[in-house]
Amino acid sequence: MARFALAALLLAGVFGGYHAYQSFASPLLSAQDAANDVGAAYGDPYPRIIRSISSEADDGPVHEPMYSMTVIGNFHKGRTTAHYLEFSAMASRHSAWSLWAGNTPPSHTARRAWFANQVPLRLTSENR
């Protein structure tokens, strides 16, 4: 019985690891690629990253790599302009969310120019 349990655990580990590998079989975006793609969506394809935190998403059986970052550049949404964008993005998916745009560095007292719940990325990193 103990051998069966051990064999089952080993198989689960092997196939679980294979599943995790399959989840990230598509190319992962680097932090700069994600920043460039989000910046391009708002008029500046080459923003400068001033803060980036790499972590893993907590949901699901596989903890996917993600970024939380702040970039600086010349951004616009219609006639509204901003110099800072703060957002989160998955390294394995091509979208960003909780995008905050403003003209001063993000803080509790900073006034935002606009907010976007989700930003589909243009996949510029794959077209290079």
Secondary structure, DSSP 8 states (H G I E B T S, - for coil): -HHHHHHHHHHHHHHHHHHHHHHT-S----HHHHHHHHHHHTT-SS-EEEEEEEEE--SSSS--EEEEEEEEEEEEETTEEEEEEEEEEESSSSEEEEEEEESS---SS--EEEEEEEEE---GGG--
